[in-house]
Amino acid sequence: SDDVLSFGVDVARFGDDDSVIRPRRGRVAFPATVVHGLDTQEVAAKVLDLVRTMRIEPEKPKVKVDTIGVGAGVADALRQYHGKELILIEVNVSETADDEEKYSNLRTQLWFGLADWLTRAAMPPDDRTEDELRAPVYGFDSRGRRKVESKDEIKKRLHRSPDRADALALAVYEGGATRV
């Protein structure tokens, strides 16, 4: 149900980007846990710690990890807890959208889903997340489907990656493309 604790995990490795773990329950987003320079095992351990701290027994929170690039390593580390302490949902945002008539890819679907969720949600004040949520520009592809600009394009304009907003979009996503 929508009241199950969910986590969105946007993983960075080294460099400028942050790894962000964003929990939410129902229509309430909790503050993001932002870490920098941790390897995939350390990020996975941080996720597991938050799952154990925030869940209400016997709940198994949904943990949605962006598995493009280094996020795959975090998913690999969390897989052993799938079904026992959490439900691992691997999300590749470059894949086809669940509604491919409406969205050019899954990333676009996640961002539009987040925009809809935010109209009825509560979120702690966070200037960086709010800036990231306002940043994306969208247009339409050759088939008339919605298309959100790439993360690289947003990064050029913001001068940083929209990691916090991406993690929130993952936390909110309730779609069907799951692989464990």
C-alpha positions as CSV (number, residue, x, y, z in Angstrom):
1,S,0.0,0.0,0.0
2,D,1.0,3.6,-0.2
3,D,1.7,3.8,3.5
4,V,4.6,1.3,3.3
5,L,8.0,2.9,4.0
6,S,9.8,3.4,0.7
7,F,13.4,4.5,0.0
8,G,14.8,6.0,-3.1
9,V,18.5,5.5,-3.5
10,D,20.5,7.6,-6.1
11,V,24.1,6.4,-6.0
12,A,27.2,8.3,-6.8
13,R,30.7,7.1,-6.3
14,F,33.5,9.6,-6.2
15,G,33.7,13.0,-7.8
16,D,31.2,15.8,-7.4
17,D,27.9,13.9,-7.0
18,D,26.3,12.8,-3.8
19,S,24.7,9.5,-2.9
20,V,21.2,10.3,-1.6
21,I,18.9,8.0,0.4
22,R,15.4,9.5,0.6
23,P,12.7,7.8,2.7
24,R,9.0,8.5,2.4
25,R,5.8,7.0,3.9
26,G,2.6,7.7,2.1
27,R,2.4,11.4,1.3
28,V,5.2,12.4,3.6
29,A,8.9,12.7,2.5
30,F,11.5,12.5,5.3
31,P,14.8,14.4,5.2
32,A,17.4,13.0,2.8
33,T,20.5,11.2,4.0
34,V,23.3,12.6,1.8
35,V,26.7,10.9,1.8
36,H,29.8,11.7,-0.3
37,G,32.7,9.5,-1.3
38,L,31.4,6.3,0.1
39,D,31.8,3.0,-1.9
40,T,28.9,0.8,-2.8
41,Q,29.2,-1.4,0.2
42,E,29.2,1.6,2.5
43,V,26.1,3.1,0.8
44,A,24.3,-0.3,1.1
45,A,25.2,-0.5,4.8
46,K,23.8,3.1,5.3
47,V,20.5,2.1,3.5
48,L,20.2,-1.1,5.6
49,D,20.8,0.9,8.8
50,L,18.0,3.4,7.8
51,V,15.6,0.5,6.9
52,R,16.2,-1.0,10.3
53,T,15.8,2.3,12.2
54,M,12.7,3.6,10.4
55,R,10.6,0.5,9.6
56,I,7.6,-0.5,11.7
57,E,7.8,-4.3,12.4
58,P,7.0,-6.6,10.6
59,E,7.1,-4.2,7.6
60,K,9.5,-4.8,4.7
61,P,10.2,-1.4,3.3
62,K,10.5,-1.0,-0.5
63,V,14.1,0.1,-1.5
64,K,14.3,1.4,-5.0
65,V,17.8,1.7,-6.3
66,D,18.8,3.4,-9.6
67,T,20.9,0.6,-11.0
68,I,22.6,2.5,-13.8
69,G,26.3,2.5,-13.2
70,V,27.5,2.2,-9.6
71,G,24.0,1.8,-8.2
72,A,24.1,-1.8,-9.4
73,G,26.8,-2.5,-6.7
74,V,24.5,-1.2,-4.0
75,A,21.6,-3.4,-5.3
76,D,24.0,-6.4,-5.4
77,A,24.9,-5.8,-1.7
78,L,21.2,-5.3,-0.7
79,R,19.9,-8.4,-2.6
80,Q,20.7,-10.8,0.3
81,Y,18.1,-8.9,2.4
82,H,15.4,-9.0,-0.2
83,G,12.2,-10.7,1.2
84,K,13.7,-10.8,4.7
85,E,14.1,-7.2,5.8
86,L,13.2,-5.2,2.7
87,I,11.8,-5.4,-0.8
88,L,14.6,-4.5,-3.3
89,I,13.4,-2.9,-6.5
90,E,16.0,-2.3,-9.2
91,V,15.2,0.6,-11.4
92,N,16.9,1.5,-14.7
93,V,15.6,4.9,-15.6
94,S,16.8,4.7,-19.2
95,E,14.5,1.8,-19.8
96,T,11.1,2.0,-21.5
97,A,8.4,3.7,-19.4
98,D,5.6,1.7,-17.9
99,D,3.3,3.9,-20.0
100,E,5.3,4.1,-23.2
101,E,2.6,6.0,-25.1
102,K,2.9,8.9,-22.8
103,Y,6.6,9.0,-21.7
104,S,9.8,8.7,-23.8
105,N,11.5,6.7,-21.0
106,L,11.2,5.7,-17.4
107,R,13.1,8.7,-16.1
108,T,10.5,11.0,-17.6
109,Q,7.7,8.9,-16.1
110,L,9.4,9.1,-12.7
111,W,9.8,12.9,-12.9
112,F,6.1,13.4,-13.9
113,G,5.0,11.0,-11.2
114,L,7.0,13.0,-8.7
115,A,5.4,16.3,-9.9
116,D,1.9,14.8,-9.4
117,W,2.9,13.4,-6.0
118,L,4.2,16.8,-4.8
119,T,0.8,18.4,-5.4
120,R,-0.5,16.4,-2.4
121,A,2.6,15.7,-0.3
122,A,4.5,17.1,2.6
123,M,8.2,17.5,2.5
124,P,10.7,19.1,5.0
125,P,12.1,22.4,3.8
126,D,15.3,21.7,1.8
127,D,16.5,24.5,-0.6
128,R,18.8,22.1,-2.5
129,T,16.0,19.6,-3.2
130,E,13.6,22.5,-4.1
131,D,16.1,24.0,-6.6
132,E,16.5,20.5,-8.2
133,L,12.8,20.0,-8.4
134,R,12.4,23.3,-10.3
135,A,15.4,22.7,-12.6
136,P,14.2,20.2,-15.3
137,V,12.8,21.3,-18.6
138,Y,10.6,19.0,-20.6
139,G,9.5,18.8,-24.2
140,F,8.2,16.2,-26.5
141,D,9.9,13.5,-28.6
142,S,9.2,12.7,-32.3
143,R,6.2,10.6,-31.2
144,G,4.6,13.4,-29.2
145,R,5.5,11.8,-25.8
146,R,6.7,13.8,-22.9
147,K,10.5,13.9,-22.5
148,V,12.4,15.4,-19.5
149,E,15.9,16.7,-20.4
150,S,18.9,14.6,-19.5
151,K,20.6,14.6,-16.1
152,D,23.7,16.0,-17.8
153,E,21.7,19.0,-19.2
154,I,20.2,19.7,-15.8
155,K,23.7,19.4,-14.3
156,K,25.1,22.0,-16.7
157,R,22.5,24.5,-15.6
158,L,22.4,23.7,-11.9
159,H,26.2,23.2,-11.7
160,R,25.5,20.0,-9.8
161,S,23.6,16.8,-10.2
162,P,19.9,16.6,-9.2
163,D,20.7,13.7,-6.8
164,R,18.2,14.7,-4.1
165,A,15.3,15.1,-6.5
166,D,16.2,11.8,-8.3
167,A,16.2,9.9,-5.0
168,L,12.8,11.4,-4.2
169,A,11.5,10.4,-7.6
170,L,12.6,6.9,-7.0
171,A,11.0,6.9,-3.5
172,V,7.7,7.9,-5.0
173,Y,7.8,5.5,-8.0
174,E,5.3,2.7,-7.7
175,G,5.6,1.3,-11.2
176,G,5.9,-2.2,-12.5
177,A,9.4,-2.5,-13.9
178,T,11.0,-4.5,-11.1
179,R,13.9,-7.0,-11.3
180,V,15.6,-8.7,-8.4
